[in-house]
Amino acid sequence: MSELSEIQPENKSKKLLPLFIVIGLAAIAFLFLSLSKESHLFSRLLISKDVLFSRPTFETSNGSEKESSTNGEESSIFHLEATQDGQTPFSLLNKKAEIKYDQYDFGVFVTGINGKASTNEYYWALYINGEYAQEASDKIILNIGDQVEWRFEELKVFE
């Protein structure tokens, strides 16, 4: 009887092994797809470098700014408009505001505008003509009249 009870658990674990392998491969595939350069998750995970733990005050600048607060959450928008073909969102911002940024192989990632820096909970998101940018701010080529918004948004890793 003791030999039979020892054999049964081994057979169960052998039957479950393919299931665990399939689940593991699916999880790895999901992780790689989530971290692709096209993904919002990829760009939002980048702010973990040099994250500050306090929220500095927000100063005014030459650009058009709006601040509002709803339900205790911070919100800011820094609005710019392209005046020439060939400008980049980064070059426009650099002319109108004091900025902090990190340089990566794929381009620059803005971490602060006029003293308001990314935190554990908020970051500077870039929108071009109302659409979330899919490239680094120094790689996007603008046309005259393109609307550029830098929004201080809450970090939401899983959308």
C-alpha positions in Angstrom: 0.0 0.0 0.0 2.8 2.4 0.7 4.3 1.8 -2.8 1.0 2.8 -4.4 0.7 6.0 -2.4 4.2 7.1 -3.5 3.5 6.4 -7.2 0.2 8.5 -7.4 1.7 11.9 -6.5 4.5 11.4 -9.1 1.9 10.7 -11.8 -0.1 13.8 -10.9 2.9 16.0 -11.1 3.9 14.5 -14.4 0.5 15.2 -15.8 0.5 18.9 -14.6 4.0 19.6 -16.0 2.9 20.4 -19.6 0.2 22.7 -18.2 2.8 24.6 -16.1 5.1 24.9 -19.1 2.3 26.3 -21.3 1.3 28.8 -18.6 4.9 29.9 -18.2 5.4 30.4 -21.9 2.2 32.4 -22.1 3.3 34.6 -19.2 6.7 35.2 -20.9 5.1 36.1 -24.2 2.7 38.5 -22.5 5.7 40.2 -20.7 7.6 40.7 -24.0 4.6 42.1 -25.8 3.9 44.4 -22.9 7.4 45.8 -22.9 7.7 46.4 -26.6 8.6 49.9 -27.7 5.1 50.4 -29.1 3.6 49.8 -25.7 2.6 52.5 -23.2 3.8 50.3 -20.4 7.4 50.4 -21.9 7.5 54.2 -21.9 6.0 54.5 -18.5 8.4 52.0 -16.9 11.3 54.2 -17.9 10.4 56.9 -15.4 11.6 54.6 -12.6 15.1 55.9 -13.2 15.9 58.9 -11.1 12.5 59.2 -9.5 12.1 61.9 -7.0 10.1 61.4 -3.8 8.8 65.0 -3.4 6.7 67.2 -5.6 8.4 70.6 -6.2 6.3 73.7 -6.8 5.3 74.4 -10.4 6.5 77.7 -11.8 5.1 79.6 -14.8 7.0 80.0 -18.1 6.6 81.4 -21.6 4.5 78.4 -22.7 0.8 78.1 -22.1 0.2 76.3 -18.8 -2.9 75.1 -17.0 -3.2 73.5 -13.6 -6.2 71.9 -12.0 -6.8 69.6 -9.1 -9.6 67.1 -8.9 -10.1 64.7 -6.0 -6.7 65.7 -4.6 -4.8 64.5 -7.7 -2.3 66.8 -9.4 -2.8 67.8 -13.0 -0.8 70.1 -15.3 -0.7 70.7 -19.0 2.1 72.6 -20.8 0.8 73.5 -24.3 3.0 74.5 -27.3 2.5 74.9 -31.0 4.9 74.2 -33.9 5.7 77.4 -35.7 8.0 75.8 -38.3 8.2 72.4 -40.2 10.9 70.2 -38.8 10.8 71.2 -35.2 10.6 68.5 -32.5 8.5 68.5 -29.3 11.8 68.5 -27.3 13.2 71.5 -29.1 10.0 73.5 -28.7 9.9 72.7 -24.9 13.6 73.4 -24.5 13.1 77.0 -25.9 10.1 77.7 -23.7 10.8 76.0 -20.3 13.5 74.9 -18.0 13.6 71.1 -18.4 15.3 68.0 -17.0 15.6 64.9 -19.1 17.4 61.6 -19.4 19.1 60.5 -22.7 18.6 56.9 -23.9 19.5 55.0 -27.1 15.9 55.6 -28.4 15.9 59.3 -27.5 15.3 61.7 -24.7 12.7 61.2 -21.9 11.6 64.4 -20.2 11.6 64.1 -16.4 10.9 67.6 -15.3 9.5 70.9 -16.6 10.0 74.2 -14.7 10.9 72.4 -11.5 7.9 70.0 -11.6 9.6 66.6 -11.7 8.3 63.1 -12.3 7.6 61.2 -9.1 6.6 57.7 -8.1 3.0 58.5 -9.0 3.2 61.1 -11.8 5.2 61.7 -15.0 5.3 64.0 -18.0 3.3 62.4 -20.9 3.7 63.8 -24.4 0.7 64.2 -26.7 0.8 65.4 -30.4 -2.4 66.7 -31.8 -4.3 65.0 -28.9 -2.7 61.6 -29.5 -0.3 59.9 -27.0 3.2 60.0 -28.6 4.7 56.7 -29.6 8.3 58.0 -30.0 10.8 59.9 -28.0 10.2 63.7 -28.0 13.5 64.4 -29.9 12.6 61.9 -32.7 9.1 63.3 -33.6 9.2 65.7 -36.5 6.4 68.3 -36.4 4.6 70.3 -39.0 3.5 73.9 -38.7 0.5 74.1 -36.5 1.0 70.8 -34.8 -0.3 71.0 -31.2 2.1 69.7 -28.5 1.0 69.0 -25.0 3.1 67.9 -22.1 0.7 66.5 -19.4 1.7 65.7 -15.9 -0.3 62.5 -15.6 -0.8 59.8 -13.0 1.3 56.7 -13.7 -0.9 53.8 -14.5 1.2 50.8 -15.2 -1.7 48.4 -16.1 -4.3 49.9 -18.3 
